Amino acid sequence: NAGVTQTPKFRILKIGQSMTLQCTQDMNHNYMYWYRQDPGMGLKLIYYSVGAGITDKGEVPNGYNVSRSTTEDFPLRLELAAPSQTSVYFCASSYPSRQRQDTEAFFGQGTRLTVV
Amino acid sequence: KQEVTQIPAALSVPEGENLVLNCSFTDSAIYNLQWFRQDPGKGLTSLLLIQSSQREQTSGRLNASLDKSSGRSTLYIAASQPGDSATYLCAPDKLIFGTGTRLQVFP
């Protein structure tokens, strides 16, 4: 299994540009998450999804959009990039369930985004 | 709303010490709790997963306990080594994180 795959690994954007960070998981997890982590800081939840077609805001959703058309994919869209969005972005997936034993959460390796 | 607190925020110890890292959470209606490690500039690596029906889980020198009713989990690290230096994070099943414990083990 590949686990959680994020692309790209690195990206430089100019102010006002848009881009989509891709996240794919092959573990049939229902929950997927997007976080950002600023230097020396903790993880802040941007958006999460509890299943295909369902998304919800986390702590810091402004400036971002998500969609979840399939179980596997959870892309994060940045519209009108700003320097404040310079950060490392992590995608994760899990399957919180009393029935399933393989409920471990997995993280992608991150996307390092710089907005200049 | 789930909130997670980790104590201490930072810890600097000499090699060989046994360590205790604490995690508390406000909503005890969880299926599991997971401990992660993050090295500087890297992603998160899963260390241990404790199901809500379990009281503890062990992996090598690591032992994690869970007291769901009181909203607490503890990570014990035995005979610490410099390679254990990292930030340790706990997260209940909906992956809400606190700020973690930054551990430095010096030779």
Chai-1 contact restraints between the chains, C-beta under 6 A:
chainA,res_idxA,chainB,res_idxB,connection_type,confidence,min_distance_angstrom,max_distance_angstrom,comment,restraint_id
A,Y33,B,L95,contact,1.0,0.0,6.0,A-B,restraint_1
A,G42,B,F97,contact,1.0,0.0,6.0,A-B,restraint_2
A,G42,B,T99,contact,1.0,0.0,6.0,A-B,restraint_3
A,L43,B,F97,contact,1.0,0.0,6.0,A-B,restraint_4
A,P96,B,Y31,contact,1.0,0.0,6.0,A-B,restraint_5
A,P96,B,D93,contact,1.0,0.0,6.0,A-B,restraint_6
A,R98,B,Y31,contact,1.0,0.0,6.0,A-B,restraint_7
A,T103,B,N32,contact,1.0,0.0,6.0,A-B,restraint_8
A,E104,B,S46,contact,1.0,0.0,6.0,A-B,restraint_9
A,E104,B,L49,contact,1.0,0.0,6.0,A-B,restraint_10
A,A105,B,Q34,contact,1.0,0.0,6.0,A-B,restraint_11
A,A105,B,L95,contact,1.0,0.0,6.0,A-B,restraint_12
A,F107,B,G43,contact,1.0,0.0,6.0,A-B,restraint_13
A,F107,B,L44,contact,1.0,0.0,6.0,A-B,restraint_14
A,Q109,B,G43,contact,1.0,0.0,6.0,A-B,restraint_15
A,G110,B,G43,contact,1.0,0.0,6.0,A-B,restraint_16
